[in-house]
Amino acid sequence: MAMISALLIREPALIGVLGAGSFAVLLYRMRPAFRPSGFGLANAITTLRLGLTLCLLFGKEWPGTWLFLLALAIVTLDGVDGWVARRFQLSGEFGARYDTAVDSLYTLALAALLHARGTLGAWVLLAGAWHYVYVLSLWLFEARREAQRSRLGATVFVALVSTMGAAFLLPAAWAAPLVGLAVALQSVSFLKSFWECFGPAS
């Protein structure tokens, strides 16, 4: 409810405070799931992404160029942590879920900022809501199985956050159709995941 209130009153910084607290609790509780060697470099890079995402949420009044560059740095680090995990064999269940959680907060941060700054309408918040609706559905209802991350989903994610990042620099007349198309593709990707989880068995 607090998160929804923050979106309604257009205060992304409140989401940052709530997000910081939530991730602090998550990391504390998930300590037993860390790799035997410890937290690991890949997870450290993911944590850097988390910190930059939280900073982004306090940028409602910042120049669009600053927000674009920060958003670009975050999505670039997303590629770096994945490469490090594969290169040094640091992949694990915790790291995958942690990466997904930070990706979701990053998407929500971009959507909340674009809405709070008046760049795009409330429809852009759908981009930030999809993952949380999906997770809540898995918690509330019995699924046949959890959908696996796909190449399509990864490609759509990069396209979505790239267009939303660019929207900080583009006129609203250009940003709206670009981001709108990306959100539509994201919606198709999540609907596919819902079908895999809750659709009839083939």
C-alpha positions in Angstrom: 0.0 0.0 0.0 2.8 2.4 0.8 4.4 1.7 -2.6 1.0 2.4 -4.3 0.6 5.6 -2.3 4.1 6.8 -3.4 3.1 6.3 -7.0 -0.2 8.1 -6.6 1.4 11.2 -5.0 4.3 11.1 -7.6 7.1 10.8 -5.0 9.6 8.3 -6.3 11.9 9.1 -3.4 9.5 7.3 -1.1 9.8 4.2 -3.3 13.6 4.5 -2.8 13.3 4.5 1.0 10.9 1.5 0.9 13.1 -0.3 -1.6 16.2 0.2 0.5 14.5 -1.2 3.6 13.1 -4.2 1.7 16.4 -5.1 0.1 18.2 -4.8 3.4 15.8 -7.3 5.0 16.1 -9.6 1.9 19.9 -9.7 2.0 19.9 -10.3 5.8 17.5 -13.2 5.5 19.1 -14.7 2.5 22.6 -14.9 3.9 22.5 -18.7 4.1 21.9 -18.8 0.3 25.1 -17.0 -0.5 27.7 -19.1 -2.3 30.1 -21.0 -0.1 32.8 -18.5 -1.0 30.8 -15.6 0.2 28.7 -12.9 -1.4 30.7 -12.9 -4.7 31.8 -10.2 -7.2 28.7 -10.6 -9.4 26.4 -10.0 -6.5 28.5 -7.0 -5.4 28.0 -5.5 -8.9 24.3 -6.2 -8.6 24.4 -4.3 -5.3 26.1 -1.4 -6.9 23.2 -1.4 -9.5 20.8 -1.4 -6.6 22.5 1.6 -5.0 22.4 3.5 -8.3 18.8 2.6 -8.8 17.9 4.0 -5.3 19.8 7.2 -6.2 17.8 7.4 -9.4 14.6 7.4 -7.4 15.7 10.7 -5.7 16.2 12.4 -9.1 12.7 13.8 -9.8 14.1 17.3 -10.1 17.4 16.4 -11.8 18.2 17.4 -15.4 17.1 14.8 -17.9 20.7 14.3 -19.1 21.8 13.2 -15.6 18.9 10.8 -15.4 19.7 9.4 -18.8 23.4 8.8 -18.0 22.6 7.2 -14.7 20.0 4.9 -16.3 22.6 4.0 -18.9 25.2 3.2 -16.3 22.7 0.9 -14.5 21.7 -1.1 -17.5 25.4 -1.4 -18.6 26.3 -2.8 -15.2 23.4 -5.3 -15.6 25.3 -6.8 -18.5 28.6 -6.7 -16.6 27.3 -8.6 -13.5 25.9 -11.3 -15.8 29.2 -11.6 -17.7 31.1 -11.8 -14.4 28.8 -14.5 -13.1 29.3 -16.6 -16.2 33.0 -15.9 -16.7 34.0 -16.8 -13.1 31.3 -19.4 -12.5 29.6 -17.4 -9.8 26.0 -18.1 -11.0 23.5 -19.4 -8.4 19.9 -19.3 -7.5 20.3 -16.4 -5.1 22.2 -14.3 -7.6 19.6 -14.9 -10.3 16.7 -13.9 -8.0 18.6 -11.0 -6.7 19.4 -9.8 -10.2 15.7 -10.1 -11.2 14.6 -8.2 -8.1 17.0 -5.3 -8.9 15.9 -5.3 -12.5 12.3 -5.0 -11.3 13.0 -2.1 -9.0 15.0 -0.4 -11.8 12.0 -0.7 -14.2 9.7 0.6 -11.5 12.0 3.5 -10.8 12.2 4.6 -14.5 8.4 4.3 -14.8 7.7 6.3 -11.6 10.2 9.0 -12.6 8.7 9.5 -16.1 5.2 9.7 -14.6 6.3 12.0 -11.7 8.1 14.4 -14.1 5.0 14.6 -16.3 6.8 13.1 -19.3 4.4 10.2 -19.7 1.0 9.4 -18.4 0.0 6.9 -15.7 0.0 4.1 -18.2 3.8 3.9 -18.0 3.4 2.6 -14.4 2.2 -0.7 -16.0 5.8 -1.3 -16.9 6.9 -1.2 -13.3 3.9 -3.2 -12.0 4.1 -6.3 -14.2 6.8 -8.2 -12.3 5.2 -7.5 -8.9 1.8 -8.7 -10.1 3.4 -11.8 -11.4 5.2 -12.6 -8.1 2.0 -11.8 -6.2 0.1 -14.2 -8.4 2.6 -17.0 -7.8 2.2 -16.4 -4.1 -1.6 -16.3 -4.1 -2.4 -19.0 -6.6 -1.1 -22.5 -7.3 0.9 -22.5 -10.5 1.8 -25.6 -12.6 5.4 -24.3 -12.7 7.3 -21.0 -12.5 8.1 -19.5 -15.9 11.8 -19.5 -16.8 13.6 -16.4 -17.9 13.8 -16.5 -21.7 15.8 -14.7 -24.4 12.6 -13.0 -25.4 12.1 -11.6 -21.9 15.7 -10.4 -21.7 15.5 -8.7 -25.1 12.3 -7.0 -24.2 13.7 -5.9 -20.8 16.7 -4.2 -22.5 14.4 -2.6 -25.1 12.0 -1.3 -22.4 14.6 0.2 -20.1 16.5 1.7 -23.0 13.5 3.5 -24.4 12.5 4.7 -20.9 16.0 6.0 -20.3 16.0 7.8 -23.7 12.6 9.3 -22.7 14.4 11.6 -20.3 15.9 13.3 -23.3 13.2 13.0 -25.9 10.2 15.2 -26.4 7.0 13.6 -25.0 5.6 13.3 -28.5 8.5 11.0 -29.4 8.9 9.3 -26.1 5.3 8.2 -25.7 5.0 5.9 -28.8 8.5 4.4 -28.3 7.9 3.6 -24.6 4.3 2.6 -25.4 5.5 0.0 -27.9 8.1 -1.4 -25.4 5.5 -1.7 -22.7 3.2 -3.5 -25.1 6.0 -6.0 -25.9 6.7 -6.4 -22.2 3.0 -7.1 -21.6 3.0 -9.8 -24.2 6.1 -11.3 -22.6 4.5 -11.4 -19.1 1.2 -12.8 -20.5 3.3 -15.6 -22.0 4.8 -16.2 -18.6 1.3 -16.3 -17.0 0.2 -18.8 -19.6 3.2 -21.0 -18.8 2.4 -20.9 -15.1 -1.4 -21.1 -15.0 -2.5 -22.2 -18.5 -3.8 -25.7 -19.1 -1.2 -28.5 -19.3 -0.3 -29.4 -22.9 
